[in-house]
């Protein structure tokens, strides 16, 4: 079994490459996609006038079904799709919470669910219509991971199949789910898990094996923590807000919204529940959603001592703009100015909106050759990375990422860090960060830059807002199970007077 996925066709059809869990299994015809047909058949799917499958009278499950379907069929992002569906359909309270649990839980567990479905299906997964497979995944998740009764899980899933216009597949879906429900989830996990210790642990906590291996290497001699790291990576994270310095304090923000002040960042507030987009301080631009780890890294850039700081700061990889906004707010207090570089014009426009009224100038350029004059006092390189440190916020991401992408990212990360050093004045500082714990994207990139000369590494732990247990190196590695943050990495380099 590879990456927690098992296909009944394994060993029979070697000419066909194995599909990764979570990837689209069938493209919908452009002619029928999203048509408004007033409950008439459009292709194989029956749509209502709003362009979605007919209602089964269960708004929570209908919303979750649509999210799971869109992710698999259209490559949508669940964390962007679900909030929009909930708002559009005015789903709130317990229904919204249930829809979120079903959608995110199903997507997070795709590899395990697909293995169990494949074991009980007379058809290969690739031959199952995407609407039917989405309903099967939703039903299997309820059977294996929730306290929902078997009858309710099976019945509602079969009705979703019917509502999607797949009437002929009702019996098939019913049979697969009833077969799954006859065996306890623990037995399925034992039966289908890979034989290796690492593979079995990864399968149990719904991770591809290569990601579990990446975490294990990053934990080093603390490999006994791997189970805790994988478990925390599958837990739904608490929403973190950042109180914009100079506008509102974390204490004021917490009191205003009924949240709790953060443990580490002086700007952090934890929001236990609710839609942050509906909060008045967020709507007014006084606060924003930002992981506490990101806040710590952005703050560190402004805290490291620099001789004769002229107030010329740079965010070399600024998208989507959260760190640039926090750095810009601190710069406004300190009398500094920030240049923010983003290669994508669309994202650059979004950054401009995020940093409005702050001393931040956005440049649409490639950070490797941004066309800016060197001599910056402080430079942040929040490098594009695999995003393995934020998997808990993108439930489907663990099943759509591939390990081979990291090598290409490594070259980009090296080039961006080298560019940052060239743009920094002697005596200035560079903060290199990634939202990934993978050592290929963290320590190895830093060590390659150190080997080139011209920089020395400072102890980043001194500017980590009191974080403890961040690794044996002078860099900082955060973890959800240790710190409640995403698994972010940061290192601090000072440019020396003489380049090597």
RABEL-V400114 format. One line per field, one symbol per residue. ss: DSSP state (A for helix, B for strand, O for the rest). phi: phi as a letter, one per 20 degrees, with the letter a starting at -180 (. if undefined). burial: I if it has 16 or more other C-alpha atoms within 10 Angstrom, else O. A space follows every 10 residues. Layout:
ss = ???
phi = ???
burial = ???
This chain:
ss = OBOOBOOOOO OOOOOOOOOO OOOOOOOOOO OOOOOOOOOO BBOOBBBOOO OOBOOOOOAA AAAAAAAAAA AAAAOOOAAA AAAAAAAAOO OOAAAAAAAA AAAAAAAAOA AAAAAAAAAA OOOOAAAOOA AAAAAAAAAA AAAAAOOOOA AAAAAAAAAA AAAOOOAAAA AAAAAAAAAA AOOOAAAAAA AAOOOOAAAA AAAAOOOOAA AAAAAAAAAA AAAAAAAAAA AAAOOOOOBB BBBOOOOOOA AAAAAAAOOB BOOOOOOBBB BOOOOAAAOA AAAOOOBBBO OAAAAAAAAA AAAOOOOOOO OBBBBOOOOO OAAAAAAAAA AAAAOOBBBB BBOOAAAAAA AAAAOOOOOB BBBBOOAAAO OOOOOBBBBB BBOOOOOAAA AAAOOOAAAA OOOOAAAAAA AAAAAAAAAA AAABBBBBBB BBBBOOOOOO OOAAAAAAAA AAOOBBBBOA AAAOOOOOOO OOOOOBBOOA AAAOOOOOBB BBBBBOOOOO
phi = .dmmdcdfeg ndcffdffef gnegdbeefg fdfmfeclme fcmddedefe ncggfdmcgf ffffgfffff ffedmfeffe ffgffffgel ebmfffffff ffffffffdg fffffffgfd dedfgfeegg ffffffffff fffeccegfg ffffffffff gffendgfef ffffffffff ffcfgfffff fefgffffff fffgdlcgff fffffffffm fdgfegffff fffdeffffd ddefgndbef ffffffdmec ffedffdece dfbneffefg gffenebbfa gffffffffg geeffcflfe mddbdecefe offfffffff fffemdccdc dbfegfffff fgffdgmdfc dedeaeffbf mdffoffccd defgbfmfec ffecgeffed fcffffgffg ffffffffff ffeefgnecc ddbbebefff ddgfffffff ffnnbceeef ffcdlnfdld oeefecdebg fecmefeecb cdcdfefdfe
burial = OIIIIIIIOO OOOOOOOOOI IIIIIOOIOO OOOIIIIOIO OIOOIIIIOO OIIIOOOOII IIIIIIIIII IIIOOIIIIO IIIOIIOOOO IOOOIIOIII IIIIIIIIII IIIIIIIIII IOOOIOOIII IIIIIIIIII IIIIOOOOOI OOIIIIIIII IIIIIIIOII OIIIIIIIOI IOOOIOOIIO OIIIOOOIII IIIIIIIIII IIIIIIIIIO OOOOIIIOII IIIIIOIOII IIIIIOOOII IOIIOOIOII IIIIIIIIII IOOOOIOOOO IIOOOIIIII IIIIIIIIII IIOIOOOOOO IIIIIIIIII IIIIIIIIII IIOOOIIIII IIIOOOIIIO IIOIIOOIII IIIIIOIIOI OOOOIIIIII IIIIIIIIII IIIIIIIIIO IOOOOIOOII OIIIIIIIII IIIIIIIIII IIIIIIIIII IIIOIIOOIO OOOIIOIIOI IOIIIOIOOI OOOIIIIIII IIIIIIIIII IIIIIIOOOO
